[in-house]
Amino acid sequence: MKTVDEHRPETCKPIGEILSLVGDRWTVLLLAALGDRRMRFGELHRAIDGISQRMLTVTVRSLERDGLLIRTVYPTIPPRVEYELSDLGRSLKDALAPVGAWVSANQQSIEASRRQFDQKAQENDSSRHLSNGK
């Protein structure tokens, strides 16, 4: 694995594009849904709560383009298509597993912090309105 010794602007754009894909909500859910098995489009759609068919299509194409997903078309009538993670996709899924564990372990603390922040912001807004005579 390469380490970055210095900030080089020419490397930021491609890294940012890949991180944007990795951090995409649907990518993470799709990686988790597929796991180590093959699934048809309909199965994937049912497995990922809230994703539209269009967004699933966009996400699958993007992952296939980047080499994270393998799309296999079987010459049947009608054609049968299955999706599975490539080795690269499985390595990404494995790399994200500790992040998922961190989120699970810290979710309650984050939610409590958000509530506290939102409450303070609401109190500040209320006091500003009162001091302005509103």
C-alpha positions as a Markdown table, in Angstrom:
| # | Residue | x | y | z |
|---|---|---|---|---|
| 1 | Met | 0.0 | 0.0 | 0.0 |
| 2 | Lys | 1.3 | 3.4 | -0.9 |
| 3 | Thr | 1.7 | 6.1 | 1.6 |
| 4 | Val | 1.3 | 9.8 | 0.8 |
| 5 | Asp | 4.3 | 11.7 | 1.9 |
| 6 | Glu | 3.3 | 15.1 | 0.6 |
| 7 | His | 0.2 | 16.9 | -0.6 |
| 8 | Arg | 0.2 | 16.9 | -4.4 |
| 9 | Pro | -2.8 | 18.7 | -6.0 |
| 10 | Glu | -2.7 | 16.4 | -9.1 |
| 11 | Thr | -3.5 | 13.4 | -6.9 |
| 12 | Cys | -6.4 | 15.1 | -5.0 |
| 13 | Lys | -9.0 | 14.9 | -7.8 |
| 14 | Pro | -8.8 | 11.2 | -8.5 |
| 15 | Ile | -8.5 | 10.3 | -4.8 |
| 16 | Gly | -11.5 | 12.5 | -4.1 |
| 17 | Glu | -13.6 | 10.9 | -6.8 |
| 18 | Ile | -12.9 | 7.4 | -5.5 |
| 19 | Leu | -13.6 | 8.5 | -1.9 |
| 20 | Ser | -16.8 | 10.0 | -3.1 |
| 21 | Leu | -17.8 | 6.6 | -4.5 |
| 22 | Val | -16.7 | 4.8 | -1.4 |
| 23 | Gly | -18.6 | 7.2 | 0.9 |
| 24 | Asp | -21.8 | 7.0 | -1.1 |
| 25 | Arg | -24.7 | 5.7 | 0.9 |
| 26 | Trp | -25.9 | 3.3 | -1.8 |
| 27 | Thr | -22.4 | 1.9 | -2.5 |
| 28 | Val | -21.9 | 0.9 | 1.1 |
| 29 | Leu | -25.4 | -0.7 | 1.3 |
| 30 | Leu | -24.9 | -2.5 | -2.0 |
| 31 | Leu | -21.5 | -3.9 | -0.9 |
| 32 | Ala | -23.1 | -5.1 | 2.4 |
| 33 | Ala | -26.1 | -6.6 | 0.6 |
| 34 | Leu | -24.0 | -8.5 | -1.9 |
| 35 | Gly | -21.5 | -9.8 | 0.6 |
| 36 | Asp | -20.0 | -12.9 | -0.8 |
| 37 | Arg | -22.9 | -14.0 | -3.0 |
| 38 | Arg | -24.4 | -13.4 | -6.4 |
| 39 | Met | -27.8 | -11.6 | -6.7 |
| 40 | Arg | -30.1 | -10.7 | -9.4 |
| 41 | Phe | -31.2 | -7.0 | -9.8 |
| 42 | Gly | -34.7 | -7.6 | -8.3 |
| 43 | Glu | -33.1 | -9.3 | -5.2 |
| 44 | Leu | -30.7 | -6.4 | -4.8 |
| 45 | His | -33.5 | -3.9 | -5.1 |
| 46 | Arg | -35.5 | -5.7 | -2.4 |
| 47 | Ala | -32.4 | -6.1 | -0.2 |
| 48 | Ile | -31.6 | -2.3 | -0.1 |
| 49 | Asp | -34.4 | -0.5 | 1.6 |
| 50 | Gly | -35.3 | 2.9 | 0.0 |
| 51 | Ile | -33.2 | 2.7 | -3.2 |
| 52 | Ser | -35.0 | 3.4 | -6.4 |
| 53 | Gln | -34.5 | 1.2 | -9.5 |
| 54 | Arg | -32.8 | 4.1 | -11.2 |
| 55 | Met | -30.4 | 4.8 | -8.4 |
| 56 | Leu | -29.6 | 1.0 | -8.1 |
| 57 | Thr | -28.9 | 1.0 | -11.9 |
| 58 | Val | -26.6 | 4.0 | -11.6 |
| 59 | Thr | -24.8 | 2.6 | -8.6 |
| 60 | Val | -24.3 | -0.9 | -10.1 |
| 61 | Arg | -23.0 | 0.6 | -13.4 |
| 62 | Ser | -20.6 | 2.8 | -11.5 |
| 63 | Leu | -19.3 | -0.1 | -9.4 |
| 64 | Glu | -18.9 | -2.2 | -12.5 |
| 65 | Arg | -17.0 | 0.5 | -14.3 |
| 66 | Asp | -14.6 | 0.9 | -11.3 |
| 67 | Gly | -14.0 | -2.9 | -11.2 |
| 68 | Leu | -15.8 | -3.4 | -7.9 |
| 69 | Leu | -18.7 | -5.4 | -9.3 |
| 70 | Ile | -19.0 | -8.2 | -11.8 |
| 71 | Arg | -22.1 | -8.3 | -14.0 |
| 72 | Thr | -22.8 | -11.7 | -15.6 |
| 73 | Val | -25.4 | -12.0 | -18.4 |
| 74 | Tyr | -26.7 | -15.5 | -19.1 |
| 75 | Pro | -28.0 | -16.1 | -22.6 |
| 76 | Thr | -31.4 | -17.3 | -21.7 |
| 77 | Ile | -34.8 | -15.9 | -22.7 |
| 78 | Pro | -35.4 | -13.6 | -21.0 |
| 79 | Pro | -31.7 | -12.9 | -20.3 |
| 80 | Arg | -30.7 | -13.5 | -16.7 |
| 81 | Val | -28.3 | -11.1 | -15.1 |
| 82 | Glu | -26.4 | -11.6 | -11.8 |
| 83 | Tyr | -24.2 | -9.3 | -9.8 |
| 84 | Glu | -21.3 | -10.2 | -7.5 |
| 85 | Leu | -18.4 | -8.4 | -5.9 |
| 86 | Ser | -15.0 | -8.7 | -7.6 |
| 87 | Asp | -11.9 | -9.3 | -5.6 |
| 88 | Leu | -11.4 | -5.5 | -5.5 |
| 89 | Gly | -15.0 | -5.0 | -4.3 |
| 90 | Arg | -14.6 | -7.6 | -1.6 |
| 91 | Ser | -11.4 | -5.9 | -0.4 |
| 92 | Leu | -13.3 | -2.6 | -0.2 |
| 93 | Lys | -16.2 | -4.3 | 1.7 |
| 94 | Asp | -13.6 | -5.8 | 4.1 |
| 95 | Ala | -11.9 | -2.4 | 4.5 |
| 96 | Leu | -15.2 | -0.7 | 5.4 |
| 97 | Ala | -16.1 | -3.4 | 8.0 |
| 98 | Pro | -14.1 | -1.6 | 10.8 |
| 99 | Val | -15.7 | 1.7 | 9.9 |
| 100 | Gly | -19.2 | 0.0 | 10.2 |
| 101 | Ala | -18.2 | -1.4 | 13.6 |
| 102 | Trp | -17.0 | 2.0 | 14.7 |
| 103 | Val | -20.3 | 3.6 | 13.6 |
| 104 | Ser | -22.3 | 0.9 | 15.5 |
| 105 | Ala | -20.2 | 1.3 | 18.6 |
| 106 | Asn | -20.5 | 5.2 | 18.6 |
| 107 | Gln | -24.0 | 5.7 | 17.1 |
| 108 | Gln | -25.7 | 6.5 | 20.4 |
| 109 | Ser | -23.0 | 9.0 | 21.4 |
| 110 | Ile | -23.2 | 10.7 | 18.1 |
| 111 | Glu | -27.0 | 10.9 | 18.3 |
| 112 | Ala | -26.8 | 12.3 | 21.8 |
| 113 | Ser | -24.3 | 14.9 | 20.7 |
| 114 | Arg | -26.6 | 15.9 | 17.8 |
| 115 | Arg | -29.6 | 16.3 | 20.1 |
| 116 | Gln | -27.5 | 18.5 | 22.5 |
| 117 | Phe | -26.2 | 20.6 | 19.6 |
| 118 | Asp | -29.6 | 21.1 | 18.1 |
| 119 | Gln | -31.1 | 22.0 | 21.4 |
| 120 | Lys | -28.4 | 24.6 | 22.0 |
| 121 | Ala | -28.9 | 26.0 | 18.5 |
| 122 | Gln | -32.7 | 26.2 | 19.1 |
| 123 | Glu | -32.2 | 27.9 | 22.4 |
| 124 | Asn | -29.8 | 30.4 | 20.8 |
| 125 | Asp | -32.3 | 31.1 | 18.0 |
| 126 | Ser | -35.1 | 31.6 | 20.5 |
| 127 | Ser | -33.0 | 34.0 | 22.7 |
| 128 | Arg | -32.0 | 36.0 | 19.5 |
| 129 | His | -35.6 | 36.4 | 18.5 |
| 130 | Leu | -36.5 | 37.6 | 22.0 |
| 131 | Ser | -33.7 | 40.1 | 22.2 |
| 132 | Asn | -34.7 | 41.5 | 18.8 |
| 133 | Gly | -38.2 | 42.0 | 20.0 |
| 134 | Lys | -39.7 | 39.3 | 17.8 |
